[in-house]
């Protein structure tokens, strides 16, 4: 029970405490309610006062805004009236200034006055199209437009000059500037003139756009005509300069000149363009022609220049080689110069001509120059075709460096001409195709000329290298530098070409550079050279059969095979040929060995007398003491020595007239002869020189073994 009482007392105490808390909470709620009612009363009173203030201020605000608007309208009306009044007097105010032109007041102010006239015209056309003031304003405005057109033409004429040749050659030959970079132009005009031309062109273009008569902007035609003429003149001056330089220096266009013209020249590089401090060697842009040098080297190393004494002959193509590359160098330089001029004109035009007209204007600018260069290229092709018909194939070599160079820069031309008309873009491709087909025909006809070369034509009496062989090597060696170009020609335009009239994506005929990769081109050219050498070998074999002297046949073939192998090895042609046929080098080695074997048969008559060791006396009998010979045996020995002497002298007489132009081959062949005959003769001599077969020993033993060697040394030398 005591525990229960304790719990009850505790509960009563907590209940009493909660009642006190409840009474405190009720008291706080009453105070909060009182405060809320007071705050609401204050807010209602503030709202009422704001409403009264708004109703008082709003009429004042509305009246003030209305007054402000009236003031603005009055000011706008005043300005408009001033402008309208100005339209009535503008023609008289600016007429004298307009007639005097931009030089009297500056271009900016002149264009501002023209803009005033334009606004006046628009006002009268809209509000009073029959007013006399419109006629006056239109007259002055048209006069001003004509003055601007004349000023545009005048600026182009006064400051537009052909690019100096030295400047063009410097730009072409500058190795520090990538050839495909169109952002490095020549500075045709001073910067101020370019700005003035741009402002005039921009204004005239806007005038043309607002001309209700639909007149086109004539200034673009003037720009197109004058800049096109300047580009063509630049190329003509360059060509004349190169011709004069070529004439003064002999044949080559390489000379030392300053990298830039005199300080007074109107032309200069842009400020960002790196300029060389040293002198620049003016030549072709990073390449140069090797046709002449290689062909001359082939002639100097040909058998016609290296034959032994008494067998000197001259190459038949010397004169044609001398004149191969002058015109070609000039033309290739023109191609590079045309590209640079086109790139330069494109950038200059971007600062003057509005964007919408640029492609059309640029198309017109390049027409004359492009036609001129293409025409010269087609003329080269025509001349090459005439040479092909005459079988003068060395002259055809001139088109290979042109095609190689054109293929290398054609992507830059395509990029520069992008957006021009299709006929314009296809001109270079068409010329490239013409040159390519001409080159392919020349290569194929050259094989036919080898096959059809007459068997008895100009056969060398001394068995030296045939002129056909020399001509073939001289033709092939320069082509090594153009193996890809020649291979592409054959693949694209040969009788077994990859395609027949294949069109590119743009509908133009595909050029070799667009469809044939380098590896296929080299393989094709290697295959071509294999066919050339095969045709040459067959023709030479047929020619050798025309010799009545059977010994001269292997000498002739040996000379030719040796010359071919050494020439294609020295020039690097053999490495290229091995891409197609790895057995060619070994084939010539085998043929040289075989011809040496056939040549050695010429000693058969000589050996006939000294190889019959046991006749008339055996070695055993000679070893017997006091051997006595019968008269018949003595006569046989005499006959052997006499026959040997006679045949040796005969073979020396005939073979000293043979020609072995290559010194290394000549000495090797002499050594082979010595190794072949002297040991055998020495054995024969030792066998019989101690035998008493004659009282007149000197009559029969005319030569010692060393003397035979001296005789062999006289072979292949007419002066011996």
Phi, psi and omega in degrees: 000321181298325179293321180294320180296323180295316178298319182294315180299321180295318180294320180296322181294318179293323180295319180296321181295321180292325178296320178297318179297322181294321180293323179294319180296317179298321180295319179294322179296321180296317179297320180295321180295320180296316180296321180298314179299323180293317180295319178299322179294319180296316181296318179298320179296319180294320179296319180296320179294321179296319179297321178293320180294318180298316180296337180275319187279323188306314178300323179294317180298313181299320180293320179295315179299321180294321178294321179297316179297320178297321179296316178298316179299321179295318180294316178298319179297321179295314179298315180299318179297320178297316179297315181297317177297324178295326178299327182286338184247353187298325182299315180290326184292322188252359186301315181295318180297320181295319181292325182288334176092174184297336183295339183279331186227356184096146186294320182299313180293323180298315179294328177296319179292323176296324177295322176300315179298320180296317178295321178297318178300314180298323181294309183294324178297327182276328188247332182206076188290348182253012184282153177292329180299325178297321179296317180295315181296317180297320180297312181294321180296317179295323176298318180295322178296319178295322178297319178296319177297318178295320178296322178298313179294322181296317178297318179296320184287316184292322188255351180271115180230155173300147179288129179301141181303320181300320180294319179295315180296324177296317180293320180293318187271000183285108183288344182280350183246122178300138182293337183266008183272107182280358185266014179238076186268174168280154179265092185290324182231153171299155184302321180297320180293320178299318178298316180296316178298321179295317179296315180297315180298319180296317181292315180296326178295317177295321178298319179295325180292329183263000180286115184290341179284351178076021179292138178277163181284106181293337183298330180294325178292320177298315180298315181299315182294313186287320179287328175295318178294322179295320179295315179297319179295322178300317179292320180294317179296320178298316181297316179297320180296316180294322179295316180294321178295321179294319181293323183284334183259003179105272182229330187268153180259025181260123178208168182259127178218165179294151184284348178214159180288184180297157183300338182277358182295146178283348183259142176203162176285157174293158187298331182278351185282126177292138182241135179286143176271335180269171177288149183249134176277112184284120179203195178291155187290088173075007181227268184103150183268140179244002183300310185295312182299315182293318181293320178294320178299318179298322178293318181294329181262005182281163180296338180289344178251347187242011181293160179293168184302133181095355181232026181288137177218159183251146178291145185275351185252012187300314182295318181294325179295322182301329185256018185291311200252358182296306179296326180292317177299316179299316183292318179296321176297322177298319178301313179295320179295320178300317179299314180297318179295319179296316178297320180294317179296323179297319180287321177299317182296328181295340179267353186237306188275136176303149187304320185294336182260354192297313184296319180294315180296316180298321177302317180289324181298316188276352187302306185297314182294317180296317178298321180296313181292318179296320179299319178295321177296318178293329176293322175300318179296319179297316178297322179296320179296321177296320178296323178298316180297331179270001183061031174261077191285337179298325179294333181288340180301339184297335184279342183292313176296329178295313180295318179299315181293317181295321177296324183288327183256358181298322175302324177292320176298315181299319179294318182292324182271005181300129182098345177285173182293157181300317178301323180293314182291337185269354185296311181294321178297321179294317178296319178298321178294320179296313178296321180296316179293325177294315178298318179297320179295320179298316181296317181289321179291333178296319176298317180296323179294327177292314181298324186264006178296127185304141185296325183261010183287119173052045178288125180291129182290338182263004177075019180286183180298134182287150179300326178298318178296313179301315181296322180294314181295317179298327178286321185282321187302313179296336182287348180301321179290347183238032184298316179294319180296312181296319178298319178296321177302314182293321181291321185271328189233358181288175181296337177240050185290164183292332184214168175230097181073032178298137180255145176280182183297330183269008177085007179262156178295133183288134176271160181305324183292344185265349189229348186237128178274167187296320183296314179297321180296315180296319178297320180295318180291323176298318177297322179297314180297325176298319178293321179298311182294326178295314179296322179295316180298317179296317181294319179296321178298318178294321180296321183298333181289346181280349178286132175285330179278112182295336179286330182288337180298305179295329176297315178299311181293323179298314178302314184291315179298318181295317180296317180297311183297313181295321182294312183287335176285313181298317184282343184095359179297326183297319178299321179291318179298324181294345174296330182260320183216109184281356184263359186296312180301315180294326179300313180293323175300316180295320180294321177298317178297319181293320180292326174297320179296316179295323178296322182299340179292345179293344179272003185298321180293325179291315182294335181306327185272343187242354182269344181279081190296321186271004179236135359277349182238139176277161180295326180295323182289324179294334180283347181286141179288147176055043179291135178243136183258144175281161180301323180294320179293319178298319181294323178297318179295318178300317180298321180296313179295318179297316179296318179298313181299317182296311182294323178297317179292323178295315182292326177292318181299319182281319188276344174289343175274352175283154179245129170239091188299324183283118185299318181297315178294320181299312180293323179295321180292321176297318179297318178299319179298316179296313180297333184278320189256322188296313179302320181291318179293323179298318178297317180297317182294316180295332181288322190249349184291339178268356182270135180275081182254355179200152175276337181254075187295324182293338180291327185257320177266079184278334187233134168275172179300314176299326180295324176298321178298322178296319179297316180298327179294342179274355178297151175062030180216105184292340181279351184288000000 
